Amino acid sequence: MKLTRTNLWLAAVAALSLTASCSQAPDAEKDPMADAAYKREHRAEGYREAQRSNVTRQ
């Protein structure tokens, strides 16, 4: 019985932490600045690295 309660508690904590970690993108029509900031924060790391580099093509 105690093991069942522990497993149920752990499952509930995991479910809550997963739903809390997901963020909803703001509506671009209501707040364009918030949407742009959200997109900047959630860019892929490779994209950020490419923007930082000063590599030129020859």
Secondary structure, 3 states (H helix, E strand, C coil): CHHHHHHHHHHHHHHHHHHHHCCCCCCCCCCHHHHHHHHHHCCCHHHHHHHHCCCCCC
